[in-house]
């Protein structure tokens, strides 16, 4: 299995630009999670989907952030407009929700730098 | 709500030393407990897990026992290697479905 795939791996952009991060979960998994990791705030859950439906978006920082999951094999996290404080590593993770608290599998992350 | 507290790092050790990273939790019900490891430049990987009280998770020489009476899940390894240098995260999955609650992470540095 290829594991969780994220693209791009690195992104450098200027303040005000739109940024789109992409994630392909492990085939057969029905839950998908977006996390942000910074030195100051550690690992934060932004949003998670179950069967392509957003279940909890309470961690999304503000309206500049949006996430979609149009089908079971693809999700995007968009930041528009981007700001320097959005610089972080963004991780996508997936799992199979059997109702028994299954393991989450993480992608390699997208390292975002907003100048 | 659910929370996880783990010791702050960095923890610096010599090779072959004994490693303990403390982790305590607060949760309703009967959570599952996890240790994840993050090597430099990589995503998090599951190291071990335990799903009920008194279960012991183990992998790669690491162990942790689910202690309900002390609400703890301390990570131990008897003899660390330089390759164990990483950040270790304790986490729980509670009543809120598949959602994980992470501790702040503990950076471990093993010197030759």
Boltz contact constraints between the chains, C-beta under 6 A:
constraints:
  - contact:
      token1: [A, 31]
      token2: [B, 98]
      max_distance: 6.0
  - contact:
      token1: [A, 42]
      token2: [B, 104]
      max_distance: 6.0
  - contact:
      token1: [A, 43]
      token2: [B, 102]
      max_distance: 6.0
  - contact:
      token1: [A, 91]
      token2: [B, 43]
      max_distance: 6.0
  - contact:
      token1: [A, 95]
      token2: [B, 98]
      max_distance: 6.0
  - contact:
      token1: [A, 97]
      token2: [B, 98]
      max_distance: 6.0
  - contact:
      token1: [A, 101]
      token2: [B, 32]
      max_distance: 6.0
  - contact:
      token1: [A, 101]
      token2: [B, 93]
      max_distance: 6.0
  - contact:
      token1: [A, 103]
      token2: [B, 46]
      max_distance: 6.0
  - contact:
      token1: [A, 104]
      token2: [B, 100]
      max_distance: 6.0
  - contact:
      token1: [A, 106]
      token2: [B, 43]
      max_distance: 6.0
  - contact:
      token1: [A, 106]
      token2: [B, 44]
      max_distance: 6.0
  - contact:
      token1: [A, 107]
      token2: [B, 43]
      max_distance: 6.0
  - contact:
      token1: [A, 108]
      token2: [B, 43]
      max_distance: 6.0
  - contact:
      token1: [A, 109]
      token2: [B, 43]
      max_distance: 6.0
